[in-house]
Amino acid sequence: MTTLARRDLAQRLTPVVLAQFVGVLCGIIGVKLSSWLVPPEVLGDYGVFMSFTTVGMWVVHAGLIKYTSRHWAAEPDKPTLLRQVLRLWCAKARWLLIVVLAGAGAIFGLTGQAAWLVFPPLLVCAAALSLSMLGATALQVNREHWRDCGVSAVGSLTRTFLPLLFFLLIGVGGLYAGLTAHTLIGLALVAWVFRQYWRASANSPCAPVPSVYLGPTFTLLALADWALVGVNRWIVAGNFGSVETGFYTLAGNIAVIGPILVGAVLKQLFQPGLFTLGDRADPESLRVLRRRVDLLAAAFALLAIAGVLLLDLVMPWLVGPLVDQRYSAALHWIAPAGFFSTAVITGQFYHLLLLAVRREQDCARVDLTGAAVLIGGGIITASCGRHAFTLWLWWSPLLPWLLNRTLARRRCAGVKPTENDAAA
């Protein structure tokens, strides 16, 4: 690597790592405060609610977010593209309303919280997070890492402290009010950062958004991704009760910090380069692309697993200084939750591989197969008891190597230069 390349990498790495550091620090403080202030059964219900706030960005508008991540950086007329994306976002707003209604009903079924009470904050959070994710995705792929760092850092602070502050002021409802305030502040900040793209432009028509991004394919994929994030909370709630869900929620909040940090850094740094290799579409570039994705996925998995094991080793000494004694039973879930998160994020690298070679349609076969096995295995093993479910989570990091990698590389083997040229 040349001196210039090393300098460029360092310049890009600094804001990415800084944003993740702020997120980790806020997460640690949040664990301490929430375990001290919030009873396990309340945290369990709140954790289920939080898992549904992402339905906008990970289900309804997931295709638009994927389209933005793939095409924003290369679009010369970004104001026009922004208006096009926002129009398409509004066109799907009615589906967001329907999904949020269903989510409120599911929350009632899992926790007993009145659907009419959780619906308003759930709708606001889902809409605001979806729009904010569009902005964050555009900043990342355009390598505006310092702007993204600022947005991310403020979001980490408000997500950690506002719900707890409101909880102290008004009680249990304050958790939901504080989270709603966090999402609105994040959306306002994204809108301010993007003020440069509200200027008038030539308003030249953008290329039409490919139907794969607007149709059912990415909606199904996003539904699977969203379910993977929240499914274990739902499984624990359905099989082991609200108190155990509170323990799992706290453990998950701790255990996923390492895998999410490592995955975010690697993807932000190397995703643009992967897409560049895919656009070249010659056999050598495709060979390099496949090897690079394997190396990134392996590096991520090794670092994430090592971090989770180290965390599991030191956590008994942190009960008291970091985690309140009443949450000591949560230590059982640290390694299982962290390993499951590692499995989910490992599979995402092979999703990037398919996007890079413009085989978006094949994402469904690969991602849905992996998600079905992860979710189905969790449901089946949980019905056999907590020990069986725990063992399943421990072994879950092997699945993306057996399924996602095998299927993705098989689909990439059929890529021809003319296919990518035509897609471009």
LINZIUR-V944372 format. One record per helix or strand of 2 or more residues. SS is the DSSP state (H for helix, E for strand). FROM is the first residue (numbers start at 1). LEN is the number of residues. If there is no record, write none. Layout:
ss from len
SS FROM LEN
SS FROM LEN
//
This chain:
ss from len
H 3 35
H 40 13
H 55 6
H 62 10
H 78 14
H 93 19
H 115 27
H 145 26
H 173 26
H 211 4
H 216 25
H 242 39
H 283 36
H 325 32
H 360 23
H 386 17
H 404 9
H 417 7
//
